[in-house]
Amino acid sequence: MARVLHNLLLFLIRLALKIRVSGYWSLIYGYCALCTIVALLKLWWNIVLRPTGTFQWSIRETPPACLNDTSLGTHCYVRIKESGLRFHYVAAGERGKPLMLFLHGFPEFWFSWRYQLREFKSEFRVVAVDMRGYGESDLPLSAESYRFDNLVTDVKDIVEYLGYNRCCLVGHDWGGTVAWLFAIHYPEMVTKLIVLNSPHPSVFTDYALRHPSQLLKSSHFFFFQLPRFPELMLSINDFKALKALFTSRNTGIGRKGRWLTAEDLEAYLYALSQPGALTGALNYYRNVFSSLPLTQNHVRSPVLLLWGERDAFLEQEMAEACRLYIRNHFRLNIISGASHWLQQDQPDIVNTLIWTFLKEGEGRKSYRN
């Protein structure tokens, strides 16, 4: 009788797990379908309003002058032997100083860290990378190439190529996600972790599934699962949707922030208008659902989490919840009136808060190799 009850219990547990997994993927595919319908309606409306201009966009042939500003650093390249990929990065500060490595988000590239490159090069060897699929770095075509483990390995390979075995790691948005993961898997290589507007991946998963409002704000995660169509929607009307991400009232930099100049915006369009660039950027999203939930969660490095109060894509409640997974000092700063594009929106405040965090415990721990 006991064996029968045991087998019945195991059957019920497995059945519940299968139902849960089935429900998870049903939610994802159902929401993808809904987002597709909405996008098709937007496309139809664009065609009605601008029948000739909707499908017109131009590849920017010449980089704007701001991308060659020598005050930001030197443009360098590295080919990683194991993956075969070539990465582009901009570096400043003396070689041999502690390494501060910057990882950008979507739809950005190294240029999003311009204010921090200038600020921290006095005390650090600062390096802002074009992550795989972005900017002048190589662009693997397969969506499988953008799995979490590949992105984390990229960071490890770059740090080691630069001649370091640890760094102060700074990440925003998708770069923040990769930074969290790198700190989880290689704690010995992260002296301090600084994340901007990017929750711990496990916090994001748990919170989004329990809060429909966050699920709605994350609708682009579902829409971007589709092949080719998201690339089209981001390109129509000469990349109008991309421009709106940075400049619109709802999602762009706030009224009190440091707005993008016309040249800054053109720098983003130059990078993202190149053949295949949007596919590389979107492929980060096309692996996310198969990579979650995480099997390891805990972060053992000191963490600074900076959060723009007006983030249009991520709810602020997730920021405090990140504390659950941190096994070291955790500092959270909510920046009033700031948008998702935090390091560009409020660079002076961001830089000051980073300096304060870096100087905490300065006497106890060295950043040097």
Summary of the structure (lengths in Angstrom):
residues: 369
radius of gyration: 21.3
end to end distance: 63.1
largest distance: 78.9
contacts: 1165
relative contact order: 0.14
helix: 51%
strand: 14%
